[in-house]
Structures are given as C-alpha cells and as structure tokens.
C-alpha cells in the first residue's frame, strides 16, 4: 500500500514530466534560447530536487524508485534499441561507420588513459579519480556522449555514481556539448577545403536518401506497449542482475526493430523519450544540492579528453582517405545525438542528414556497451 510520501513523489514526478514535455514544444524565442543552454531533460532532474530541498522532504526511498528500476528503465532501453534498422544503416557506407566507431572507441578508452597519465604527473590526481572515486563521474559522460540520456542513466547505476557528482557532470556535459556543437558548425563548412589541405580526394555522393518504413502499416502503439510490458515482466520474473537485464533487453530490442516487419519505430522513439524524462525526474527525488561542485582537475581532464577525441578522428579520417566533413558529422552523432547531428550536417548539405540520423541512432544503441568497456578498464586499473 502506498504511503503519503509515495503519493507526494508521484505528484512531483508527474508534474515535472508534464512541464518538461510541454516546455520542449514552446515556440517562444526566449524559452528556446534557455533550452539551448539548459535542456529540458536537465529540468526533469532539477525540479524534483528543488521541491525536496525547499520543503525539507526526504524522498530518496520509496516504491517509485523500484518502479523506475524494474519498469521505466527497461521500457526506455527497449524503446531505444528497437529503433535501429540494420538495412538502413548499411546505406551509410563502411568508411563513415569505421570513423564513427573510432570516435566512440576514443571516447570510451581515453578517460582511462588520461587518468593514468594525470596520476603519473600528480599523485593527488590519482587520489582524486581512483581513491575518491571521481572516475565514477566519467562513466556516465561516456554514456551521455555516445548513447544519450538512456545510456547515461544506465551507466550511472552500473558505476554507482553519487547523485551530487552525477548532477555536476550533467551540467558540465551540457555546457561542453553546446560549445562543441558551435565548433562543429564552423568546422563542417570548411571540411572540403581542409580535406584538400590534408590531400584527401574523397568525393561525396551526389544524393542520399533513406527509405522510411511505411508508418501507416506500422504496429499500433497499444501492441508495442503490450510487447514491452511483456518482455519487462519476463525479465523481472527471471530476477536478472541489472547488467544482465541491460544485455538481455538490448538484444530483445534489436530483434524487435529488425525482425518485426511492421515495427513502429516512430512510436518506440517517442515512448523512449517520455520514459527517459520520467527516469530523470525520479532520480531528481534523490538529489541533494549540498556540496554540488567539481574539482578543476576533473573539468580539465574532460576538456582534454574531448579535444583528443576530435584530433584522433581527424587522423583516422586521413588514414581512411575519407572526406573530413564526415568528422564533425560522426563526432556530433557521438556527442550530440539525434537532434544536433542532422542540424550540424544540414549546415553543409541537407541530403546528408539521413546518414547523420542513422549514425546518431547507432550511437544511441551502442553507448551502454562502450560505457561498460570504460567501467571494466577502470576496474582493471
């Protein structure tokens, strides 16, 4: 039976989700500028915390957190994973995919190498990241950069990132990604000229198209929901560990998206977006604003990490002999995701947008796996 605090938690979360979903569609220029720097998904995390902080409530425990772990997160994961179409992905071409994967690998491996390097230069850096466990803030960044909010949330749980560190990381991540998006807008316009400087003669195709599925014949949303609930219920009964739960649901999502001919990808992504906001709002109930900060060493490492990722991608592009305009496209598919990757691409050529979208979807479905690699490497250290 639900207690008073459970009801309060539900009301706060419901109000937050409604606010976030509505503000995302407001056309006001001032609101849009605010959302450019403080995205709606961050409101989902902060608003519940403001309620609990203002009224002195402790809502860190309760039924709603179990529902998030065993119902909402699995549905979000199934939704995102079922959005990837292998047939459409094949249209991108092998070289852009290799470049994209190289960018993902650099994001996953560089933090471990940098922590080791910083540790050899300064013993206090090693103590900060390893003994004080600040490396647990780097794992969600890997998930956020490559996989987006879903992977970020899953890796937060797997790395057991403290709530205060997680919010600080979210704020830093948002600032850096916005700055990076601006830089990539500038780089893509000069991509072909820079290709000539690097003596790369790769020519882009004349026209690119993605054949979308016929949404008029797509599976009805109610059946998609029933399938998701069915798989979620089965995994709950099996009592899997969280890691095994992620692996099993990821595989099931891929099967649904690629072997169910009339799968409703559009609804699946919409449902996933709502589920992610819901998870963030529930997490916000546990947030304590006290001691919210990041050491400069942490911030410095993340900035160096970001630029080394880009330099590495340029070098890979040179080795592959691929046009350098694919570097900002692949980088934004990794860091920016489904919205910013095509936006940056459109600044150069709108007909390349479908490829940017497909790379961004590939990013969404692989982010958790890359983050697991990062966690594994840190645990080896």
N, C-alpha and C positions, 0 to 999 in steps of 0.2 A: 504493500500500500504506500502511496506517495505521501511524503510529509510536506509541511509548509515550505521548507527550503527548496524542495524539489519543484514545487509549483512556481515559486519565485524564479528559480533557474529557468524553467520552461518559458515563462513570460518574458524574461530579459532576452533570452536567446531568440525567441520568436520575433520580438520587436526589432532586435538587431538585424536579423536576416531580412525582414521586410524593408527596413530602412536601406540596407546595403543594396538590395536588388533594385529598389526604386531609384536611388541616387545615381546608380550606374547608367540610367537611361535619361537623366535630366539633360536637356539641351543647353542650359544656361552657360554662357562662356566662362563666367567666374567659377562656377562649380566644376566645369571641365578642366580649368587650369589647376584647381586644387587637386583634382583626381589625377592629374598628370604627375604630380609630385607625391601625393599621399593617396594611393589607390584605394578603391572601395574595400578590397579584401583586407586591408590593414585596419579600416574602421571596424570590420567584423571582429577583429581581435581586441581592439582597444575599448570599444563602447561597453561591453560587459564588465571589463576591468574597472572602468570609470564608475559604474554602478556599485560594484562591490567595494571599491575604495571609498567612495563618497558616503556610503551608508554603513561602513564597517561590517560588511557581510563576509562570511566565510563559506563560499560555495564551491570549494575545491574538491569536495566529495559529493557523492550522491548518485542516484540512478542514471541521470543524464550522461554522465561520463562513461558508464558501462555501455549505454546505448550508442554513444559515439564510437567506441572501440569495436563493438561487435555488430553494428548495423550500418551506421552512416559511413565510416571509413571504407568498409568492404564495398558498399554501393558506389562510392566515389571512385574506387580503384577499378571496379568492373566497367564503369561508365567510360573512363578514360582509355583503358586498354582495348575496349571493343571499338574504338574509333579509328584504329589503324588498319588500312587496307594494303595488303602486300602487292596487289596488282597495280594500284595507283602509285605506290612507292617505286615500282620498277621503272616508271616513266621518268624519274628524276635523272637517272644515269649513274653509273658506278663511281665516277670521279668526284662529283659533288657529295655523294654519300660517304666516300672514304675521307674526304676533307672534313665533313661534319663529324664523323666518328672520331677522327683525330682530335678535333676540338673538344669533344666530350671526354676523351681519354686524358687530355691535358688538364681539363678541369678537375677530374677525379684524382689524378696522381700528383699534380703539382703541390697541393697543400701539404701532403706528407713529406715531400722533398724539401719544401720551404721550411717547415717546422724543424726538420733535422738540420738544415743549413743555419737557420737562425739560432738553433740550440748550440751549434759548434762555435758561433761567433759570440754569443751571450748566454751564459748559464741561466740567467733569470728568464730568458725567453723560453728555454726548455721547461723550466719550472712552471711558468705560466700556462703553456699549452698542455703539457703532459701531467704534471703533478696536480695543478689546479684544474685540470680537465677542460680547458678552453678549446681543445680540439673538438669537443662535442658541439661547439657552435659552428665549426667548419663543415661538418657533415650535412646539416640542413641547407647550407649555402650551395653545396654540390647538387642536392636535390632540387632546390629552388631555381638554380641557373639552368640545369638541364631538363628537369622534369616538371617544373612549375609547382604550384601550391600543393598538389596531391603528394608528390614525391617528398616535398619539403616536410609536410606533416608526418608522413610515414617514417622518414629518417630521423625526425625529432624524437619519435617514440623509440626507434631502434637504438639511437645513440644515447637516449635518456638525457636529452638536453634540458637544463633547468629553464623554467618559464621566463625568468628575467633575462637570461642570456639569449633566449630564443627571440624575444621581442626586440632586443638591441640589434640582433642580427637581421631581423626583418627590416628595421629602419635603415641600417647601413646598406643592406642589399637593395632596397628600393632607391636610395639616393644614387648608388653606383650604377644601377641598371638604367636609370633615367639619363645620367651623364653619358653612359656608353651608347645609348640609343642615338643621342645627338651626334656623337663622334662617328657612328656608323652611317648616319645620314650623309655626313660630309665625305666619308671615305668612298662610299659606293658611287658617288658622282665622278670620282677620279679613278675608279677601278680600271678602266680600259687604258687610260694614259699610263698608270703605274704598271700595268701589265707589259706595256712596251718598254718601260724603263728596266723591268726585270727580264726583258727579252722572252716574254711568254706570248706565243702567237695563237693561242686557243681562241677560236671564234664561237660566239654564242649562237644557238639555233635561231632560225627566223621567227618561229612562232611555237608557242607551247600551250597545250590545252589539257585539262583534266576532265574526264568524262564522269560526272557525278552520277550517283545512283538515282534511280527513279524514286523520288520520295513519295509519290502518290501511291505506290505499291508497297511502301515500307511497312514493317510490322507496327501495329498500333501501340501507342505508348503504354497502355494498360498491360499488354502482354510482355513488353520489355520489363516493366516493373515487377511483374509476377516472376519472370525468369530470374531477375536479380535477387529478389527476396528468397526464391527457392535455393539458389546457389549459396546465398549468405546463410540461410538456415542449415543447410547441409554441413557447411564448414564449421558452424557453431556447434552442431551436434558432435562432430568429429573432434572437437576440443583441440584444435591445432595451436601451436605456438604462433606468436604474431608474425615471425619471419616466414614460417611455412604457410601461414594464411595469405601473406602477400604474394608468395610464389604461386600458390595454387590458384588464387583469384586472377592473377596476371595472365596465367596460361588459359584459364577459362574465358577471360575477356577477349584474348586474341582469337580463340576458337569461334566465339560468337560473332566477332566482327568480320571474320574471313570465310567462315563455312556456313553461315546462315545467309542465304542469298538475298533475302529481303530485310536484312537487319537495319534498324532505324538509327543510323549514325547521328543524325542531327538531334534527335531527342536524347540520345545517350549522352552527347556532349552537354546539352542543356541541363540534364539531370545532374551530371557530374559537377557542373559549375555551381548549382544550388547546394549540392552536398558538401562541396569544399567550403563555401561560405558558412554552412551550418557547423562544420567541424571547427573552423576558426573561432566562431562565436562561443562554442562550448569550451574550447581551450582558454578563451579570454576570461572565463569564470575563475580560472586558477591563477591568473596573473596578479602579481604584487608589484606595484610601481617603485617600491623601495629599492635602492641600490641599482637603479637602471643606468648602466653605463658600459663602455667598452674601453679596454686599455689601448693606447696608441699603437703598441706593438702588434696587436690583433688587426687593427684597421690598416696599418702599413702593410702587413703580410697579404691581406685580401686585395689591396690595390696592386701590389707587385704581381700577385697571382693572376689577376685579370689581364694585365698587360703582357705577361709571359704567354698566356693562353693565345692572345692575338698574334704575337710575334711567331709563336710556334705554328699557327695556322698559315701565316704568310709563307713560311719556309716549306711547309707541306705542299701548299699550292704551287710553289716553284718546282718542287720535286716531281709533282704530278703533271706539270705543264698545263695547269688549268687557269682560266681567266680569273684575275684577282677580284672581280665583282662577286664571285662566289664566297669569298672570305667574309665580308660583312653579312651576306645572306645566311651562311652557315653559323656564324657567330651569334647573330640575333635569333636564329632558330634555337640555338642552345640557351642563350641568356634571356631573350625577350619573350619567346613563345609565340602562340597562335595569333596574337594581335599585332605585336610590333614587328615581327619578321616580315610579313607581307607589306606592312606600312613602309618599312625601310626599302624593301625591294621595289615598291611602286614609285619611289622617288627616282628610280633609274629606268625600269621597264615594267609596265603593268602586266605584260603577258608572262613574266617570270613569277608572279605572285602564287600561282598554284603550287609551284615547286617549293617555295618558301613555306607555304602552309603544310605541305606534306612532310618537309623536314622538321617543322615545329611539332607536328603530331608524333613523328618518330622520337623527337626529344621528350615529349610528354611520357611516352610509354617505356623509355629506357632510363629515365632519370633515377628511379629507385635502384636499379641494378648497378649503375655507376656509383651511387652513394654507398651501396653495400660494399663495393670494392674499396672505397675510401675508408670506411669503418674497419674493414678487415686489415688494411695496411696499417692503420693507426694501432690496432690491437697487436699486430706483429711487432711494432716498434715498442 
